[in-house]
Amino acid sequence: MSNHALRDKDYDLVSTIYHAAQGEDLCRQYMEDAEKQGDKDAAQFFQEVREQNQQLVKKGKELLRNRL
């Protein structure tokens, strides 16, 4: 394996970043749905989860950047 090949741990980082980004997008949609239905508590929950996913994506990208 060359030094430039994507190792399993790096693939795992990419996969985790991808899924966190998907979760962020889904939570945005869920938050909008909750807001349309007037459910402020659910909207707030989805916003909090969205923000956590945003942080995970950011941290994952930093980790990946340092490895490739």
N, C-alpha and C positions, 0 to 999 in steps of 0.2 A: 504494500500500500504506500503510495507516495504521501509526502507531507501535505499535499493539497487536497487529498481525498477527504470527503466528508465522513467523519467518524460517527459511530452510533450515538455518542453523547451529543454531538453537534446536530445530528438529525433530530434527536429528541428535543433539543432546544428549539429548533425551527418548528417542529410539530406543536410544541407547547405554546409558542408565540402565536402560531396560526390559530389554535383553538381559543386562546385568550382573546384574540382579535375578533373571532367569530362571536364569542360570548358577549363582547362589548357591543357589537352591532345588534345582536338579538336583544340585549337588555335595553338598548335605545328604542327599539321597536316596541318592546313590552312596556316601557315607561310611557311612550306616547299613547299606547292603547289605554293604559291605566288613567292617564290624564284626561283622555277623551271621555272616559266613563266616570270621571270625577273621584277616582280613588287615589287620594293624595298619599296615603300610607304605602300603598303598593308602588306608586310612582317613585316615592322616595327610596324604597327598598331597591328597585331596579336601578335607580341612579347610583346608589352606593355600590352595588355590584358592578355596574359599568365602570365606575371610577377605579375600583380594585383591579378590574381587568386591564384598564389603561395603564396602571402602574406595573402590572405584571408584564405587559407587552414592552413597556419602556425598559424595564430591568432585563428582560430576556434579550432584547436587542443589544443592550450594552454588553451582556455576557457573551453573546455570539460574536459581536464585533471584535472582542478581545481574543477570540479563539481562531478566527479565520484569517 
